[in-house]
């Protein structure tokens, strides 16, 4: 599975982890949840539970990342980045598999 966490996004993940004092062995779990206007929404969370049968684990820019294998099917080729502009800031997902998204951009379908 090819999911890309940009260096800028990785810096924000580490900063958030330090500010909120998450354990150093906690990893970033990236996944999908059913819902939203178009079918799926992205999920980012810190976690410490890893199931070798259900999850894939890798590291990018010093950040340990876990993706459940079901979500991985829909996240292949996705780039996770961090944007900070005057009108908004946050993580963005560039998913080549997304065919349609809702008007607010928080959910998508494949």
C-alpha positions, 0 to 999 in steps of 0.5 A: 500500500502506498500512502504518503505522509508529507514532511510538513504533515509529519512535523505537525503530527509530532508537534501535536503528539508532544503538545498533548503528551501522547506516549512515544510508542503511540502511532498515527492511525489513518483510516476511513469511517462510513458516513458523511454526505458521500459515503466515507470520511477520513480518520486520524487518531493516535493509537497504541493497539496494533493487530498484525492480522488486520493492520499494516504498519510503516514509518514516514519522516519519523512518524509510525503509521498504522492503517487497517487493511480494509481502509488501505484498499481505499487509501492506496495512492493517497497523500496526507499533507498539512495546510495552513492558510489565513482562512483554514488550517488542517490536514488534507487528503489527496486521494486519486481513488475518490470519484466524488466528494460532498460540497463541504469536502469532508467526505467522498465516494469511490 
